[in-house]
């Protein structure tokens, strides 16, 4: 197994690459938490594992697949190991990172369903503005919904997730900055014309133009020579 295959897969249909190792770590963590009787850690790690496993069949590009799994790991293991209480800065890091990593993945999922333009399409500047605005809005919404969930938990379950108004506003600020960063990175992805599907080593250099089970099979306009186009794909030796 050469270095390229080690880094990019595919190792085995059940364990494709290092990203799948992280998925497995979430599942193992949930099992260990269950055996240990830690219901709090079990709940968070189970949800994180479910999300990480649910997106696997989408064959996202590796950077975005990794992004989502890392976000799941931050949230799941952060709660399991009590990092929110031990590290004062950890909460802000999570609130910045999850919208940054998660919002572009949601956008790509919507693009797969033909709800929004796919980043690999032949887009213009106005489309890039739209990609930024939608992705930013998705990321900011993630933060807002999370704060609503914390508020509901505090009032219904007696938790103490929202410490003060300053804490809530600080979390929303981190969410907003993370959403803006993720949106900007997705625009760069679109400008570069990179594909929206996981690439397969040994078959093509760039991502395939359609993911397995994609909603739309209609031809899309793509940049000549860009990743995902006929001119941009070539056999790799």
N, C-alpha and C positions, 0 to 999 in steps of 0.2 A: 504494500500500500504506500503510494508516494505521498509527498507533503500536500499536494493539491487535493488529493482525495481525503486525506486526514482532516483538512480544514473545511472542505466544501461538501463532503459526503460523496456519494451515498454509500454508507458502510453496509447497511442491512435494511430491508423493508421495515423492520420493527424498530430499529435504532439507526436512524439515518445519519446523524451528525452530532456535534457537541451540543446543539440546541435541544435535541431530544434527551441528552443526558441531564440537562437542567429540568426538563419536564419530568423525567424519572425521579429527580431529586425532590421535586415537589410532592409527587405521589408517595415516595418513601417517607418524607417528612410527615405527611398526613397519617400514614400507617403507624409510624412511631408515636405520634401524638395520641392516636387512638389507643394504642397499647398502654401508653403511660397514663391514660385517663385524663388528659388535658383537653377538655371540651372546647376551650377558647381557641387554642392553637389548632385543634382538629377542624373547627368550623372554618377558620380563615384559610388554612392550607387546602382544605377540600375544595373550597370555591376557587382558589388560585389554580389548583390542579385542573379543575373542570374547564376553566377558561383556556388554560394553556393547551389542553388536549383538544378542545373544541375547534381551535383555529388550525390545527395541524393539517387537516385535509384540504385547506384552502391553498396550500403550496405558496405561501407568501414569499416574496424575496427574502433572502436570509437576513439582511439587516433589519427588516421590519418584523420578521418572525422572532428574531433574537430580542428585539425591542420589547415586544409584548411579553415574552417569557420572562425577561429581566424585570419588567414592571410587576408581574405576578410574584416573582421571587421577593422583590423588595417588600411588597405588601404582606405576603404570606409569612415569610420568615421574620420580617420585622415585627409583626404581631406575636409570632410564636416565641421569639427570643426576648420579647419585652424591650426592644430597642427604642420604642417611642418614649418609654419612661427613663431608660438609662442614658440616652444621648439626646441632649436638648435640641440639637440641630437636625436630628433624623426626620422629624415630622415635616420640616420645610423641604428637605431633600426629596422626600416621597411626593409631596404635593407639587413640586416642580417637575419631577421625573415622570410620574404617571401620565399627566396630560401630554408631555412632550413625546413620550414613547407610544402612548395609546391612541391619541387623536389621529395621527397619520394612518394607523392600521384600520381604524374605523372608516376613514375616508376611502382607503383602498377596497375595503369590503363593500362599501356602497357603490364604488366604481364597478366592481365585479357584477353587481346587480343592475348595472346600467342606470343608476339613480343620478350619478354625477359623472363628469368626464374622467376617463382613465388617464393617469399621469403619463402613460406611454403614447397617448394620441398625439397627433400633430397639432399642438396647442400654440396659441399666441399669447402676447403679454396680458390681454384682458382675461384669458383663461387662467393664467398664473395668479392674477389677482383674485379670481374666484376660488381657486384651490386654496389660497392662503386664507381668505375670509371664512370659507366653510370649515377648514381644518381648525382654524383658531376658535371658531364658534363651538365646534365639537369639544375641543379641549377645555374651554372655559365652562361648558355645560357639565363636563365630567366633574369638575371641581365644585360647581354649584350644587349638583345632585348629591355629591358626597357630603357636603355640609348640611344639606337637608336631612340626609340619613343620620348624621351625627346628632342633629337637633332632635329628631324623632326618637333616637335611642336614649338620649339623655332624659327626655320627658316621659317616655313610655316604659323604659327598662331600668331607669335610675343610674345609667352610666354617667361618666364625667369626661366626655370626649371634647366638648367645647368648654375651654377653661374661662374664656372671657371674650368680649367683643373684639378686642385687639387680636386675640388668638385666631378668631374666625376670619377677620379681615386679612391678617397676615397669611393665612392659608389660601384665601382667595387670590391674594396678590401673587403668591408662588404658583398657584394653578394658572393664572393668566400669563405669567412670564413663560412658564413651561409650554403652554398652548401656543404662544407666539413663536417660540423656538422650534417646536415640532412642525408648525405650519411652514416656517421659513425653510426648514430642511426638506420638506416634501416638495416645495416649489423648486429647490435646487435639483431634486430628483427628477422632476418633470422637465425642467429646462435641459437637463443632460439627456433626456429621452431614454432613461433606463427603464427596463421592463417592470411589469407588475406581477410576475410569476417567478417562483423559485427556479433557478437554472440547474441543469442536470450535468454534472461533469462527464466528459467523454462523449457527450452527444451534441452539445452546442455551447458556444462561448457565453451567450447571453440567455436571458429567460425566454421560455416559450411564449408565443403570442397569446395563447389562451390557456387558462388553468383547467384541469380536469373538472368537469361538471359546471363550467362557467355558464351563466344564464344566457349570455348572448354569444351566438356563433357567427354573427354577421361580421364581415370584414371591417377593420378599422383603419383609419388613416394613420400612418406612422412615418416618422422622419426617415428619409433615405439614408441608409448606412448606420442608423441608430440601433441601440440594443433592442432586440425584439423584431427588427425588420429583416427582410431577406438579405439585404446587403450587409447588415451588421452581424449576421449569424454565420458561423463557419465551423467546420469540423475541427475538433481539437485533437491533437495527437497525443 
